[in-house]
Amino acid sequence: MHAKIKLQEIPELLDAEIIQGDAAENSIEGAYCSDLLSDVMANATEGNALITIQAHKNTVAVASLYGAPCIIICNNRPVPEDMIEAARDERIAIYRCSRNQFQVSGTLYRKMLDS
Amino acid sequence: MTAGFPLDPVTGPSRILELLYNMKVRDVMSADIKTASRHSPLRDIQILMKENSITGVPIVEGSRLVGMVSMDDIIRALEDGRIGHPAESGMSRNLIVLEDDMPLSFAISYMEKYHFGRFPVINKNRELVGIITSRDIIVHLLISINRELEQLEEQDRAPAQQALEGSLNRKWYTHKFDFEEAGKASTEIKKIMKEKRPDIPPKLLRRIAVAGYELEMNQVVHSEGGHIEFQLDADAAVIRAEDRGPGIPDLENALTEGWSTANEWVRSLGFGAGMGLPNTRRVADEFTIESDESGTRAKAIFYLYKSGEE
């Protein structure tokens, strides 16, 4: 699955709000869904969006270490200000939506297959 | 900032940071405390201050701290004609206290944050054991800095250590449960690698970042704190992680995926999945670890120009 999804399509696709819009990349290639940061470190690949409910500064560190273009926070979990700042510094977008990880993964997966 | 310690506990010189984190509040506080009871008249406390040249008196019940009377409280009592009243009528009750085994850096950041001239110090059993003032901190820091400088001069006189041609060394400190700064070492290691060795394969870069991150998080989650050292030589990158204990009782288990001793709230943040050490061992070209009560020492080596990696 090598299809890409443009970052600017994501908010509409997931009915998500843009918490932090500045990003170094303009598209994602696949996604990784996990709330265990060590698991993300071990298994996510560069270009994957990170789908998670872990909304804190360290999520940004992990995302930046493996090379995530964006982080998608599910279940409308609150995003702290220091996380937003860290993401701005690292130029990783943050989107937040009310859907859960399963729904977000499913939507992105189907979109990848279609494109 | 009234107190204004010109010390940056994040980016300051590493020797100073080491002092700030290795010195404990109990090493610096004065344990000879003059206290008074809640029934002592404020006038007696004023006299106690004068005779002992101190600016604050803890009010205690047995060994339990119930309040604090400062010079400001005395002045206010004098202005209002309440100097004959008991201590409890003029003392501050909302006290910010320090614990005796906190690193000195905490005391400094409290001084900056709350602008008090002194803090009562309590022990694990919440008993009053001392008092710490900005003067105590300055005096003890100066003593330690003198000692450090003496050592430095000593080293200068000794034959110069061989500095490897083109090698680079960096060090970061980690602190127990300080998730704020965690991830810093690994992020910077990745940046250094990108800058100094732009030609290394992305997979290798990734492996180095994973090891750095896991070793760093291990110290934050499980140890009393420690440091991460990064050494970049011509053909290898080395990450060393050393902490101050309590050590890993069962290394075999700790290297098994899924085995974890992390507590609930650490896990709720997405850490402590029991993958840290196994991940590190998996990504490193060489990995050694040893541990006892004094601490854990781990080393991960990466060969930069092994063939075959993309």
Chai-1 contact restraints between the chains, C-beta under 6 A:
chainA,res_idxA,chainB,res_idxB,connection_type,confidence,min_distance_angstrom,max_distance_angstrom,comment,restraint_id
A,D35,B,G270,contact,1.0,0.0,6.0,A-B,restraint_1
A,L36,B,G270,contact,1.0,0.0,6.0,A-B,restraint_2
A,L36,B,A273,contact,1.0,0.0,6.0,A-B,restraint_3
A,L37,B,G270,contact,1.0,0.0,6.0,A-B,restraint_4
A,S38,B,A273,contact,1.0,0.0,6.0,A-B,restraint_5
A,S38,B,M275,contact,1.0,0.0,6.0,A-B,restraint_6
A,S38,B,G276,contact,1.0,0.0,6.0,A-B,restraint_7
A,M41,B,V210,contact,1.0,0.0,6.0,A-B,restraint_8
A,M41,B,Y213,contact,1.0,0.0,6.0,A-B,restraint_9
A,A42,B,N279,contact,1.0,0.0,6.0,A-B,restraint_10
A,Q54,B,G270,contact,1.0,0.0,6.0,A-B,restraint_11
A,N58,B,F179,contact,1.0,0.0,6.0,A-B,restraint_12
A,N58,B,G183,contact,1.0,0.0,6.0,A-B,restraint_13
A,A61,B,G183,contact,1.0,0.0,6.0,A-B,restraint_14
A,A61,B,T187,contact,1.0,0.0,6.0,A-B,restraint_15
A,L65,B,S186,contact,1.0,0.0,6.0,A-B,restraint_16
A,L65,B,A209,contact,1.0,0.0,6.0,A-B,restraint_17
A,L65,B,Y213,contact,1.0,0.0,6.0,A-B,restraint_18
